[in-house]
């Protein structure tokens, strides 16, 4: 059974129980109220008739008449004749519960003894034949002789009224339940349809359709659930895309790495084989040796960067206080670059930052080498360092080289990604430099930012956290 049907059945059952209990309480109270009114009225009538009979008997005794059962019956008939109620039902019993008179039909079918008591007047509701009666009983003492009188009063109208109320209420309740069922079914559909939509969407997502979304416009909890579901679906889609991208990047990494190893190895083996098998003149030998040296250096640089990448994968470093101006000037002074007639200019503000000296040297070296490879038109690369207002220090490497096409900027930090592979390999590039820089800066709670326009130039910068000025501390 579906949740919607269960919901309808549950609510209808609750309504039915509430209606039944409330109706029973109302009808029962009305019935008890009517019976109580009838009891009061009938009891008064019964006492009045009893006193009239008792009065006649007392008068007869005072006149010296003998009181027999026949005399009592005669007085009784005379009383009802005088009050004009020939239909009054009455029965008289002796002390031994012997009936001496009764005009109550089928009185024998009733156990009358519990009503006959010398201590108190009683009343009871009994069904005689097909009708309901209220029996009122009392006793009196005649010359030491106990007599009981029982009156039967028709209360069928009270029971009929109760039955009429029950019938009307059953019809009303049936109409109420029918209308309630329709309304609740509509309500259940409105409530459960969004849940059904969410369920179907979740099945589609589980089958691989990760872009599935639900369009449920509601401001209640279901609307919040739908919104959370869409957020979850979006995050799942993003994670899947990230995983797919990661797989693709790994495949690209392996393919590029294989190619990057194969190219210099082929050149090295080829020229080494040439020198081994043939006698070459000095010029050709020098050329072959230069190629072997350059490709070996390229392999060395590639292995260095790969080792750095691998070591930084899960590494956590302790950031130390560094004079950034001294570090950059030291790197430039030691000329750890293949300059190729390129001049390096610096414009550095003195400042203390938090970082790792060796790793920051790798970052600056890679950024400067990339700037050099871009073949600046003015034959210079500028390293800038400036203090920012938010207690950060920005290091920028600026060149007026060939620039990076806009569509490639987001991907240049991927492993082995190269904008122009032929030019990069000619310049000794491997496509790992910026990927390495990004990972190092992440360890410094920073990131790499690239602004570039083709044939105009490129600015690459990153921000470092403020350190402590050692002179101030001393």
DOZA-142601 format. One record per residue (C-alpha): y, x, z. Coordinates in steps of 0.02 Angstrom, whole numbers, padded with zeros to 5 digits, always signed. Each point is the difference from the previous one (the first is absolute). Layout:
YXZ;...
***
This chain:
+00000+00000+00000;+00170+00067-00049;+00134+00038+00129;+00109-00141-00068;-00137-00130+00025;-00036+00067+00174;+00185-00013+00041;+00009-00182-00061;-00160-00047+00093;+00058+00084+00160;+00172-00083+00001;-00073-00173-00044;-00127+00019+00140;+00138+00046+00124;+00106-00148-00057;-00150-00116+00014;-00038+00058+00176;+00182-00017+00054;+00015-00173-00078;-00164-00058+00077;+00047+00059+00173;+00176-00072-00008;-00060-00166-00072;-00138-00015+00130;+00126+00033+00138;+00122-00132-00065;-00133-00134-00032;-00085+00033+00164;+00165-00014+00095;+00045-00161-00091;-00172-00073+00036;+00005+00050+00183;+00175-00073+00016;-00055-00165-00077;-00156-00009+00108;+00102+00036+00156;+00122-00140-00042;-00146-00117-00030;-00077+00051+00165;+00158-00037+00097;+00023-00167-00085;-00182-00051+00013;-00014+00058+00181;+00149-00108+00049;-00077-00148-00090;-00168+00030+00082;+00076+00012+00176;+00101-00158-00030;-00153-00098-00053;-00099+00070+00145;+00134-00055+00125;+00007-00173-00078;-00189-00019+00019;+00003+00072+00175;+00142-00116+00048;-00096-00154-00058;-00154+00055+00095;+00099+00032+00160;+00080-00173-00014;-00169-00079-00022;-00067+00088+00153;+00148-00062+00102;-00040-00177-00050;-00178+00027+00059;-00084+00002-00168;-00156+00100-00029;+00018+00146-00118;-00148+00025-00116;-00025+00097-00158;+00021-00161-00099;+00164-00036+00091;+00066+00174-00043;-00045-00024-00184;+00086-00170+00000;+00159+00072+00078;-00005+00139-00127;-00010-00119-00148;+00139-00107+00071;+00115+00150+00018;-00018+00051-00183;+00019-00180-00053;+00162-00015+00098;+00073+00161-00068;-00049-00054-00176;-00113+00147-00042;-00170-00066-00044;-00040+00160-00093;+00013+00107+00156;-00161+00098+00026;-00057+00015+00178;-00158+00034+00099;-00041-00024+00185;-00133+00097+00095;-00074-00011+00174;-00014+00142+00124;-00173+00034-00070;+00074+00016-00175;-00073-00167-00049;+00100-00086-00136;+00050-00177+00046;+00116-00028-00148;+00053+00087-00160;+00078-00049-00166;+00000+00180-00061;-00118+00014-00148;-00134+00133+00009;+00053+00048+00176;-00181+00044+00031;+00016+00147-00119;+00123+00081+00119;-00044+00091+00159;+00120-00096+00111;-00053+00072+00169;+00115+00155-00004;+00150-00119-00008;-00049-00102+00152;+00064+00084+00156;+00055-00060+00172;+00118+00146+00022;+00117-00011-00148;+00045-00096-00156;-00067+00076-00159;+00024-00009-00186;-00097+00067-00149;+00001-00003-00189;-00158-00069-00078;-00055-00051-00173;-00079-00171-00003;-00074-00040-00168;+00122+00065-00131;+00155-00013+00108;+00078+00099+00140;+00043-00074+00169;+00081+00055+00160;-00099-00057+00152;+00098-00021+00164;-00099-00032+00159;+00041-00037+00182;-00082-00085+00151;+00041-00118+00140;-00083-00053+00162;-00039-00185+00026;-00063-00037+00175;-00084+00171+00006;-00069-00021-00173;+00051+00129-00131;+00037-00063-00175;+00049+00100-00156;+00107-00062-00143;+00009+00088-00168;+00125-00040-00138;-00021+00060-00180;+00159+00026-00102;-00003+00032-00186;+00075+00169-00044;-00066+00008-00178;+00179+00005-00066;+00027+00166+00090;-00153+00075-00082;+00048-00072-00168;+00172+00076+00015;-00079+00168+00041;-00115-00014-00152;+00148-00048-00109;+00097+00152+00058;-00150+00112-00033;-00019-00071-00175;+00186+00020-00041;+00002+00175+00070;-00155+00050-00099;+00083-00059-00160;+00163+00089+00046;-00093+00159+00045;-00097-00005-00164;+00163-00012-00096;+00077+00139+00106;-00150+00114-00026;-00001-00035-00188;+00185+00040-00016;-00021+00150+00116;-00145+00064-00105;+00107-00006-00157;+00150+00083+00084;-00107+00132+00086;-00094+00036-00162;+00165+00033-00088;+00059+00105+00148;-00166+00094+00001;+00017+00037-00185;+00177+00065+00024;-00058+00109+00146;-00163+00065-00073;+00053+00021-00182;+00101+00158+00040;-00150+00066+00098;-00110-00037-00150;+00123+00092-00111;-00003+00150+00119;-00190-00004+00000;-00009-00001-00190;+00127+00141-00010;-00098+00104+00126;-00158-00024-00105;+00092+00060-00155;+00063+00152+00095;-00176+00038+00062;-00059-00007-00182;+00127+00132-00051;+00155-00098-00050;+00115+00092+00118;+00160-00067-00078;-00042-00178+00057;+00138-00088+00097;+00020-00175+00073;+00151-00112-00025;+00012-00103+00159;+00175-00054+00047;-00005-00055+00180;+00099+00045+00155;-00142-00030+00124;-00142+00112+00058;-00095-00025-00164;+00153+00059-00095;+00007+00153+00112;-00186+00028-00030;+00026-00013-00189;+00144+00124+00010;-00106+00119+00104;-00143-00023-00124;+00114+00047-00146;+00062+00152+00096;-00181+00049+00038;-00049-00027-00182;+00148+00105-00056;-00048+00139+00120;-00180-00007-00059;+00060+00008-00181;+00112+00148+00043;-00141+00089+00090;-00118-00030-00146;+00133+00063-00120;+00027+00151+00111;-00187+00033+00004;-00010-00019-00189;+00149+00115-00019;-00079+00122+00121;-00162-00001-00100;+00099+00025-00161;+00100+00140+00079;-00161+00083+00058;-00072-00013-00174;+00162+00068-00072;-00003+00137+00131;-00178+00053-00044;+00034-00007-00187;+00164+00093+00016;-00072+00127+00121;-00146+00033-00118;+00119+00019-00144;+00119+00110+00099;-00144+00116+00044;-00075-00003-00173;+00159+00049-00093;+00038+00165+00091;-00184+00043+00016;-00022-00021-00188;+00148+00114-00033;-00059+00131+00126;-00179+00000-00066;+00060+00005-00180;+00117+00148+00021;-00121+00090+00116;-00138-00022-00130;+00118+00066-00133;+00035+00157+00101;-00185+00019+00040;-00069-00016-00176;+00136+00075-00110;+00103+00156-00001;+00179-00063+00002;+00160+00094-00029;+00119+00023+00145;+00112-00146-00048;-00143-00125-00013;-00080+00065+00159;+00164-00018+00094;+00022-00176-00066;-00177-00046+00051;+00023+00075+00172;+00165-00094+00022;-00086-00164-00043;-00142+00038+00121;+00126+00044+00137;+00108-00154-00028;-00148-00119-00003;-00073+00083+00155;+00167-00022+00089;+00000-00179-00056;-00174-00024+00075;+00059+00084+00158;+00150-00116+00014;-00111-00150-00037;-00126+00049+00134;+00141+00030+00124;+00073-00173-00028;-00170-00084+00005;-00040+00084+00165;+00167-00057+00069;-00033-00179-00057;-00172+00000+00080;+00063+00075+00163;+00141-00129+00013;-00111-00153-00022;-00022-00039+00184;+00106+00138+00076;+00121-00028+00142;+00132+00131+00025;+00115+00044+00142;+00181-00001-00058;+00105+00144+00063;+00186+00037+00007;+00055+00085-00163;+00165+00069-00064;-00011-00078-00173;+00139+00108-00075;-00088+00161+00049;-00166-00065-00068;+00070-00046-00172;+00100+00162-00015;-00156+00100+00044;-00102-00090-00134;+00133+00031-00133;+00027+00181+00054;-00186+00042-00010;-00002-00067-00179;-00164-00090+00014;+00027-00079-00171;-00023+00050-00181;+00182-00019-00043;-00003+00026-00190;+00186+00036-00007;+00039-00147+00115;+00127+00022+00138;-00023-00085+00170;+00157-00054+00090;+00007-00065+00178;+00124-00111+00091;-00075-00018+00174;+00076-00064+00161;-00067+00082+00156;-00108-00120+00099;-00155-00005+00108;-00142-00114-00055;-00177-00040+00057;-00134+00066-00115;-00135+00126-00042;+00068+00158-00079;-00149+00039-00113;-00017-00178-00063;+00187-00021-00032;-00005+00164-00098;-00137-00076-00110;+00108-00155-00027;+00156+00095-00050;-00097+00122-00110;-00084-00140-00096;+00162-00097-00024;+00092+00155-00062;-00144+00048-00117;-00001-00176-00075;+00189+00013-00026;-00022+00167-00086;-00137-00070-00114;+00119-00139-00055;+00099+00134-00095;+00177-00033+00068;+00136+00006-00133;+00117+00098+00115;-00143+00118+00050;+00017-00035+00185;-00079-00099+00140;+00101-00056+00151;-00070-00020+00176;+00112-00107+00110;-00011-00038+00186;+00113-00124+00087;+00008-00087+00169;-00010-00190-00008;+00086-00121+00119;-00166-00068+00067;-00049+00168+00078;-00103+00047-00152;+00011+00150-00114;-00020-00018-00188;-00068+00138-00110;+00029-00024-00188;-00057+00100-00152;+00108-00034-00151;-00023+00052-00182;+00073-00047-00169;-00164+00011-00092;-00099-00118-00112;-00018-00133+00136;-00142-00123+00031;-00022-00162-00098;+00032-00152+00110;-00177-00070-00019;-00077+00163+00063;+00105+00024+00158;-00113-00107+00112;-00156+00094-00053;+00055+00181+00001;-00058+00019+00182;-00179-00047-00046;-00130+00138-00002;-00007+00091-00169;+00125-00119-00079;+00106+00087-00132;+00137-00079-00106;-00020+00123-00143;-00171+00082+00019;+00022+00126-00142;+00169+00060+00067;-00064+00003+00179;-00149+00108-00044;+00110+00116-00102;+00110+00022+00156;-00153+00023+00110;+00008-00175+00076;-00149-00090+00074;+00070-00169+00052;-00036+00031+00184;+00169+00064+00059;+00090-00165+00035;-00159-00078+00070;-00010+00143+00124;+00186-00019+00041;-00021-00186+00036;-00145+00031+00120;+00093+00138+00093;+00156-00107+00018;-00105-00143+00068;-00053+00117+00140;+00186+00026+00034;+00030-00189+00010;+00092+00010-00164;-00024-00036-00186;+00049+00068-00169;+00136-00086-00101;+00029+00031-00185;+00154-00042-00105;-00014+00051-00181;+00065-00039-00175;-00074+00069-00159;+00097+00146-00075;+00126-00007+00143;-00090+00067+00151;-00094-00034+00161;+00040-00005+00184;-00144+00006+00123;+00039-00018+00185;-00078-00032+00170;+00065-00029+00177;-00051+00092+00159;+00021-00051+00181;+00132+00084+00108;-00056+00144+00110;+00088+00088+00144;+00131+00133-00020;-00073+00150+00091;+00173+00074+00038;+00055-00160+00085;-00157+00003+00108;+00033+00179+00049;
***
